Amino acid sequence: MTSGIVAPTPDAAAWRLLQTGLTFAGERRMVLVEGARDLAMQWLQTLLPVIELEGGLWVGAADDTPDDRLISIEPVKARQWLGRETPLIVWDGWRGNPPDALAALSGTLKAGGLLFWMMPSPEAWGHFADPDYSRTGLDHDQVHPFAERMAGVLDADSSVIRVKLGSSEVTPLPELSALASEFTVATTPDQQGLIRKLVAFGLGRRRRPLVVTADRGRGKSAALGIAAAQLLQQGRRQILVTAPSRDNVNTLFAHAVERLGADVLRAKDNRIDIVSGAQLRFLPVRDLLREKPEAEVVLVDEAAAIPVSLLKRVLLGWPRVAFASTVHGYEGAGRGFAIRFRRVLDEKTPQWQSHTLSQPVRWADGDPLEPLISRLFLLGAEHSSGALPEALAGEVTIEPGSLPKLQRQSWPMLSAFWWMPITGQLQQTFGSGWTILQPEAGVP
């Protein structure tokens, strides 16, 4: 299927066809809206009103939203949307591009969704005075290799739909592979295996916590909700859920209610009571630790966004605790969860269990947006655990160097050292033109 539009006036019929095709294929796409901001706003104000929307986000100044149906949020509030879904995101890059927030929100986009990114033409990114730079201490009066690298990644990715405003060039729409059947969100064998493991954990012996990790969109929260419902139906009386915010567990509670069906006596914002008298209840993590209510099972969702010190107290406070989270990159102390919390588990509960989900649930296996975001922000970088002691043994030095050297060789070690919202630090490190080297670990 091919079609096209001439910028800046969008062909609404072509876009509706594209959006229908993406939904059918389960793919999500980035639409890079290149050119002057006023032209971009005019283009979006023409396009969006003729698209049938079931929700969507505008990330920018609330007064500037190009469509009143979009919910306006600030980038700093991006984490509040973890655990929720949206069919469309319009990101005003002219107002700032914190990498952590952009990467996090991209994970909330559901199958068939579109991420519109308003930015200058990519060739100008290296000198673009991104308003977010002041947060990281970068100087606007210098070249920014991090932004230049992102422009190169986008330029090399054929899945990106590039709308070049102020140009007569036709914007090509992507080819969509024909599928045997329409994409639908359904429980995967991968997810079913996790549900069985969660139920066995919840009915099993004490002090054998379960740690669930996966990239976003793999159905962790849904599996927690289904497993919690089954545990209540199989005799557990009190199951507690905690997360950074109640919004983070909307999916968990929705799947629990659906699975419980006629067993639900009442379902309020923070609790589900069933006819047997058993209860599923949400408490913010600090309230949980202050009140210390009795429970046979505690489920911690979005665990990487909770300080390790609090996770340790939850671990030691209840007999059966399961932790679920995304580790890569953008969700708070992702590497801290993966490395420092593992040390706590090894010391306090050496019989802890782990489980990883890999198959996407909310979008197709061939979804192009996820690998694009991973390349843009290096979210999938891994280090070899066997090589880490050698790296730690040597002296880490910082000296002027090239961006490619940091990208290819130093990043895995760097990601192991930094337990913080790492992509923001990468923006600062790349932007300042410095390279971190580890001579004794063999980094040239």
C-alpha positions as CSV (number, residue, x, y, z in Angstrom):
1,M,0.0,0.0,0.0
2,T,1.5,3.3,-1.0
3,S,0.1,6.8,-1.0
4,G,1.4,10.3,-0.3
5,I,0.6,13.8,0.9
6,V,2.1,17.1,-0.2
7,A,3.2,19.2,2.7
8,P,2.0,21.4,4.4
9,T,-1.6,20.5,3.5
10,P,-2.3,16.9,4.6
11,D,-4.4,14.6,2.5
12,A,-6.8,13.4,5.3
13,A,-8.0,10.4,3.3
14,A,-4.4,9.1,2.9
15,W,-3.7,9.6,6.6
16,R,-6.9,7.7,7.6
17,L,-5.9,4.9,5.3
18,L,-2.4,4.9,6.8
19,Q,-3.7,4.9,10.4
20,T,-6.2,2.0,9.5
21,G,-3.3,0.1,8.0
22,L,-1.0,0.6,10.9
23,T,-3.8,-0.6,13.3
24,F,-4.3,-3.6,11.1
25,A,-0.6,-4.4,11.1
26,G,-0.1,-3.6,14.8
27,E,2.7,-1.2,13.9
28,R,3.5,2.1,15.4
29,R,5.3,4.9,13.5
30,M,7.2,8.1,14.2
31,V,6.1,11.1,12.1
32,L,8.9,13.6,12.0
33,V,7.4,17.0,11.3
34,E,10.4,19.0,10.0
35,G,10.5,22.8,9.6
36,A,9.4,26.0,11.2
37,R,7.3,25.6,14.3
38,D,4.5,27.9,13.0
39,L,4.2,25.8,9.9
40,A,4.2,22.6,11.9
41,M,1.3,23.9,14.1
42,Q,-0.7,24.9,11.1
43,W,-0.2,21.5,9.5
44,L,-1.2,19.6,12.6
45,Q,-4.2,21.9,13.1
46,T,-5.4,20.9,9.6
47,L,-4.6,17.2,10.0
48,L,-5.7,16.2,13.5
49,P,-9.4,17.4,13.4
50,V,-10.2,15.1,10.5
51,I,-8.7,12.0,12.2
52,E,-10.9,9.9,14.4
53,L,-9.2,10.0,17.8
54,E,-9.9,7.9,20.8
55,G,-7.6,10.0,23.1
56,G,-4.1,11.3,22.6
57,L,-1.4,13.4,24.3
58,W,0.0,16.8,23.5
59,V,3.4,17.3,25.1
60,G,4.0,21.0,25.1
61,A,2.5,24.3,26.3
62,A,-1.2,23.6,27.2
63,D,-2.4,26.8,25.5
64,D,-0.8,25.6,22.2
65,T,-2.5,22.3,21.7
66,P,-3.3,21.7,18.0
67,D,-6.5,19.7,18.9
68,D,-8.7,20.1,21.9
69,R,-9.2,16.4,22.2
70,L,-5.6,15.9,23.2
71,I,-4.6,15.8,26.9
72,S,-1.9,18.3,27.6
73,I,1.0,17.2,29.7
74,E,4.5,18.5,30.5
75,P,7.6,16.3,29.8
76,V,8.3,16.2,33.5
77,K,5.0,14.4,34.0
78,A,5.8,11.6,31.5
79,R,6.4,8.9,34.2
80,Q,2.8,9.4,35.4
81,W,1.7,7.8,32.2
82,L,3.7,4.6,32.7
83,G,1.2,1.7,32.8
84,R,-1.3,3.6,30.6
85,E,-1.9,3.6,26.8
86,T,-2.6,6.2,24.2
87,P,-3.2,6.0,20.4
88,L,-1.4,9.2,19.5
89,I,1.3,11.5,20.8
90,V,2.2,15.0,19.5
91,W,5.5,16.1,21.0
92,D,6.6,19.7,20.6
93,G,10.3,19.4,20.4
94,W,10.7,23.1,20.0
95,R,9.8,23.4,23.7
96,G,12.5,20.8,24.8
97,N,13.4,17.2,24.4
98,P,14.3,15.5,27.7
99,P,15.3,12.0,26.4
100,D,14.0,10.1,29.4
101,A,10.5,11.6,29.0
102,L,10.3,11.1,25.2
103,A,11.5,7.4,25.5
104,A,9.0,6.7,28.4
105,L,6.0,8.2,26.6
106,S,6.8,6.3,23.4
107,G,6.3,3.1,25.4
108,T,2.7,4.1,26.1
109,L,1.8,4.3,22.4
110,K,-0.4,1.4,21.5
111,A,-0.6,-0.7,18.3
112,G,-1.4,1.4,15.3
113,G,-0.4,4.6,17.0
114,L,1.5,7.6,15.7
115,L,4.2,9.7,17.4
116,F,4.4,13.2,15.9
117,W,7.7,14.9,16.7
118,M,7.9,18.6,15.8
119,M,11.5,19.6,15.2
120,P,13.7,21.8,13.0
121,S,15.2,20.1,9.9
122,P,17.6,17.4,11.1
123,E,20.6,19.1,9.5
124,A,20.1,21.9,12.0
125,W,19.9,19.7,15.1
126,G,23.6,20.1,16.0
127,H,23.1,23.8,16.6
128,F,19.4,23.7,17.8
129,A,19.1,25.5,21.1
130,D,17.0,22.9,22.8
131,P,15.3,24.4,25.9
132,D,16.0,21.2,27.8
133,Y,19.8,21.8,27.6
134,S,19.7,24.3,30.5
135,R,18.5,21.5,32.8
136,T,21.6,19.4,32.0
137,G,24.0,22.4,32.1
138,L,24.8,22.3,28.4
139,D,25.9,25.5,26.6
140,H,23.7,26.5,23.6
141,D,26.7,28.1,21.9
142,Q,28.3,24.9,20.9
143,V,27.8,21.9,18.6
144,H,25.8,19.1,20.2
145,P,26.9,15.7,19.0
146,F,24.1,13.9,20.8
147,A,21.5,15.7,18.7
148,E,23.5,15.3,15.6
149,R,23.7,11.5,16.2
150,M,19.9,11.4,16.7
151,A,19.4,13.2,13.4
152,G,21.6,10.6,11.7
153,V,19.7,7.7,13.3
154,L,16.4,9.1,12.0
155,D,17.8,9.8,8.6
156,A,18.9,6.2,8.2
157,D,15.6,4.7,9.3
158,S,13.1,4.1,6.5
159,S,10.2,3.5,8.9
160,V,10.2,7.2,9.9
161,I,7.5,9.2,8.1
162,R,9.2,12.6,7.3
163,V,7.0,15.6,6.6
164,K,9.2,18.4,5.2
165,L,7.2,21.6,5.7
166,G,7.8,24.4,3.3
167,S,8.8,21.9,0.6
168,S,6.9,20.7,-2.5
169,E,8.4,17.2,-1.9
170,V,5.8,14.5,-1.6
171,T,5.9,12.7,1.7
172,P,5.9,9.0,1.0
173,L,3.9,6.7,3.2
174,P,5.5,3.4,4.2
175,E,4.8,0.1,2.7
176,L,2.8,-2.1,5.0
177,S,3.4,-5.8,4.8
178,A,0.2,-7.9,4.2
179,L,-0.7,-10.0,7.2
180,A,-2.9,-13.1,7.3
181,S,-5.2,-11.6,9.9
182,E,-5.7,-8.3,11.6
183,F,-3.5,-7.7,14.7
184,T,-5.3,-8.0,18.0
185,V,-4.0,-7.6,21.5
186,A,-4.0,-11.1,23.1
187,T,-2.3,-13.0,25.8
188,T,0.9,-14.5,24.5
189,P,2.4,-17.9,25.5
190,D,5.2,-15.9,27.1
191,Q,2.7,-14.0,29.2
192,Q,0.8,-17.1,30.1
193,G,4.0,-18.7,31.5
194,L,4.5,-15.7,33.7
195,I,0.9,-15.9,35.0
196,R,1.5,-19.5,36.0
197,K,4.7,-18.6,37.7
198,L,3.1,-15.7,39.6
199,V,0.3,-18.0,40.9
200,A,2.8,-20.7,42.0
201,F,4.9,-18.0,43.7
202,G,1.8,-16.5,45.5
203,L,0.7,-20.0,46.7
204,G,4.2,-21.2,47.5
205,R,6.8,-20.9,50.2
206,R,7.7,-17.7,52.0
207,R,10.9,-15.6,51.3
208,R,11.3,-16.6,47.7
209,P,10.6,-13.3,46.0
210,L,10.0,-13.1,42.2
211,V,11.5,-10.4,40.0
212,V,9.9,-9.9,36.6
213,T,11.7,-7.8,34.0
214,A,10.8,-7.0,30.4
215,D,10.7,-4.2,27.9
216,R,7.6,-2.1,27.8
217,G,4.6,-3.5,26.0
218,R,5.2,-7.2,27.1
219,G,2.2,-7.4,29.4
220,K,3.8,-7.4,32.8
221,S,1.0,-5.4,34.5
222,A,-1.7,-7.4,32.8
223,A,-0.1,-10.6,34.0
224,L,0.1,-9.3,37.5
225,G,-3.6,-8.4,37.5
226,I,-4.7,-11.8,36.1
227,A,-2.4,-13.7,38.6
228,A,-3.8,-11.6,41.5
229,A,-7.3,-12.5,40.5
230,Q,-6.5,-16.2,40.3
231,L,-4.8,-16.0,43.7
232,L,-7.8,-14.5,45.3
233,Q,-10.0,-17.2,43.7
234,Q,-7.7,-19.9,45.0
235,G,-7.8,-18.8,48.7
236,R,-5.5,-15.8,49.2
237,R,-7.3,-13.2,51.4
238,Q,-5.2,-10.1,51.1
239,I,-3.1,-9.0,48.2
240,L,-1.5,-5.6,48.2
241,V,-0.3,-3.7,45.1
242,T,2.1,-0.8,45.2
243,A,3.7,1.4,42.5
244,P,4.9,5.0,42.2
245,S,1.3,6.1,41.5
246,R,-2.2,4.7,41.2
247,D,-2.2,5.5,37.5
248,N,0.7,3.1,37.0
249,V,-1.5,0.1,37.9
250,N,-4.6,0.9,35.9
251,T,-3.9,-2.0,33.6
252,L,-3.3,-4.3,36.5
253,F,-6.6,-3.5,38.2
254,A,-8.6,-3.6,34.9
255,H,-7.3,-7.2,34.1
256,A,-8.0,-8.3,37.7
257,V,-11.6,-7.1,37.5
258,E,-12.1,-8.7,34.1
259,R,-10.6,-12.0,35.3
260,L,-12.7,-12.1,38.5
261,G,-15.9,-11.5,36.6
262,A,-19.0,-12.3,38.7
263,D,-16.8,-12.8,41.8
264,V,-16.4,-9.0,42.1
265,L,-18.5,-7.6,45.0
266,R,-17.3,-4.1,44.6
267,A,-14.5,-2.3,42.8
268,K,-13.4,1.1,43.9
269,D,-10.4,3.2,42.8
270,N,-7.9,1.6,45.2
271,R,-9.4,-1.8,46.0
272,I,-11.4,-4.8,44.7
273,D,-13.5,-6.8,47.1
274,I,-14.8,-10.2,46.0
275,V,-17.8,-12.2,47.3
276,S,-15.5,-14.5,49.4
277,G,-14.3,-11.5,51.4
278,A,-10.9,-11.5,49.9
279,Q,-9.4,-8.2,48.7
280,L,-7.0,-6.7,46.3
281,R,-5.8,-3.3,47.5
282,F,-3.5,-0.5,46.2
283,L,-1.3,1.6,48.5
284,P,1.4,4.1,47.5
285,V,4.8,2.6,48.5
286,R,5.4,5.1,51.4
287,D,1.8,4.5,52.7
288,L,2.4,0.8,52.5
289,L,5.6,1.0,54.6
290,R,4.0,3.4,57.1
291,E,0.8,1.4,57.6
292,K,2.3,-2.1,57.2
293,P,-1.0,-3.9,56.7
294,E,-1.1,-7.7,56.8
295,A,-1.0,-9.5,53.4
296,E,0.0,-12.9,52.1
297,V,1.3,-11.3,48.8
298,V,2.6,-7.9,47.7
299,L,3.0,-7.0,44.1
300,V,5.3,-4.1,43.2
301,D,4.8,-2.6,39.7
302,E,7.1,-0.1,38.0
303,A,9.7,-1.1,40.6
304,A,12.6,0.5,38.9
305,A,11.0,3.9,39.5
306,I,11.1,3.3,43.3
307,P,14.3,3.9,45.3
308,V,16.2,0.7,46.2
309,S,16.1,1.6,49.9
310,L,12.3,1.4,49.8
311,L,12.2,-1.8,47.8
312,K,14.4,-3.4,50.4
313,R,12.0,-2.5,53.1
314,V,9.1,-3.9,51.1
315,L,11.1,-7.1,50.4
316,L,11.7,-7.6,54.1
317,G,8.2,-6.6,55.3
318,W,6.0,-9.3,53.8
319,P,6.3,-13.0,53.1
320,R,5.8,-13.1,49.4
321,V,6.8,-10.1,47.3
322,A,6.9,-9.9,43.5
323,F,8.7,-7.0,41.7
324,A,7.9,-6.1,38.1
325,S,9.7,-3.5,36.0
326,T,11.4,-2.3,32.9
327,V,15.2,-2.1,33.3
328,H,16.4,-0.4,30.1
329,G,17.2,3.2,30.4
330,Y,14.3,5.6,30.9
331,E,12.4,4.4,34.0
332,G,14.1,6.0,37.0
333,A,16.9,4.0,38.5
334,G,16.7,1.2,35.9
335,R,20.3,0.1,36.3
336,G,20.1,0.6,40.1
337,F,17.2,-1.9,40.1
338,A,19.1,-4.3,37.9
339,I,22.4,-4.2,39.8
340,R,22.1,-2.8,43.3
341,F,18.7,-4.4,44.1
342,R,20.1,-7.8,42.9
343,R,22.7,-7.5,45.6
344,V,20.0,-6.9,48.2
345,L,18.2,-10.0,47.0
346,D,21.3,-12.1,47.0
347,E,22.1,-11.1,50.6
348,K,18.6,-11.1,52.1
349,T,16.7,-13.7,50.1
350,P,19.2,-15.9,48.2
351,Q,16.4,-18.2,46.9
352,W,14.8,-15.4,44.9
353,Q,13.4,-16.1,41.4
354,S,13.5,-14.2,38.1
355,H,11.4,-14.2,35.0
356,T,11.8,-12.2,31.8
357,L,9.2,-11.5,29.1
358,S,10.3,-10.9,25.5
359,Q,7.3,-11.2,23.2
360,P,5.3,-8.0,22.6
361,V,1.7,-8.0,23.6
362,R,0.5,-4.5,22.8
363,W,2.0,-4.2,19.3
364,A,3.3,-6.5,16.5
365,D,6.6,-8.3,16.6
366,G,7.8,-6.2,13.6
367,D,6.9,-2.9,15.2
368,P,9.4,-0.3,14.0
369,L,9.1,2.3,16.7
370,E,10.5,0.3,19.6
371,P,13.9,-0.4,17.9
372,L,14.1,3.1,16.7
373,I,13.6,4.6,20.2
374,S,16.2,2.0,21.5
375,R,18.7,3.2,18.9
376,L,18.0,6.9,19.5
377,F,18.6,6.6,23.3
378,L,20.8,3.5,23.5
379,L,18.2,1.8,25.7
380,G,19.3,-1.7,24.8
381,A,22.9,-1.4,25.7
382,E,24.2,-4.4,27.7
383,H,27.4,-5.1,29.5
384,S,29.0,-8.5,30.2
385,S,28.7,-9.3,33.8
386,G,31.9,-11.3,33.6
387,A,33.8,-8.3,32.3
388,L,32.4,-5.9,34.9
389,P,34.9,-6.6,37.7
390,E,37.8,-6.0,35.4
391,A,36.3,-2.7,34.4
392,L,35.7,-1.7,38.0
393,A,39.3,-2.6,38.9
394,G,40.9,0.0,36.7
395,E,40.9,3.7,36.9
396,V,38.1,5.4,35.0
397,T,39.2,8.6,33.3
398,I,37.4,11.3,31.4
399,E,39.0,13.0,28.5
400,P,38.0,14.7,25.2
401,G,37.1,12.2,22.6
402,S,34.8,11.2,19.8
403,L,31.2,10.4,20.0
404,P,31.5,7.1,18.1
405,K,34.0,5.8,20.6
406,L,31.6,6.4,23.5
407,Q,28.7,5.0,21.6
408,R,30.3,1.7,20.5
409,Q,32.7,0.9,23.3
410,S,32.2,2.9,26.5
411,W,28.4,2.9,26.7
412,P,27.9,-0.6,28.2
413,M,30.4,0.1,31.0
414,L,29.0,3.5,31.5
415,S,25.5,2.2,31.8
416,A,26.7,-0.2,34.5
417,F,28.3,2.7,36.5
418,W,25.4,5.1,36.4
419,W,22.2,4.3,38.4
420,M,20.1,7.2,37.4
421,P,17.9,8.4,34.4
422,I,20.7,7.5,32.1
423,T,19.5,9.0,28.8
424,G,19.6,12.5,30.3
425,Q,23.2,11.9,31.4
426,L,24.0,10.7,27.9
427,Q,22.6,13.9,26.4
428,Q,24.9,15.8,28.7
429,T,28.0,13.7,28.1
430,F,27.5,13.5,24.3
431,G,26.6,17.2,24.2
432,S,29.7,18.2,25.9
433,G,31.9,16.3,23.6
434,W,33.7,14.2,26.2
435,T,34.4,10.5,26.1
436,I,34.7,8.2,29.1
437,L,37.5,5.7,28.8
438,Q,38.6,2.7,30.8
439,P,42.2,1.8,29.6
440,E,42.7,-1.3,31.8
441,A,39.4,-2.8,30.5
442,G,40.7,-2.7,27.0
443,V,38.9,0.4,25.7
444,P,41.2,2.0,23.1
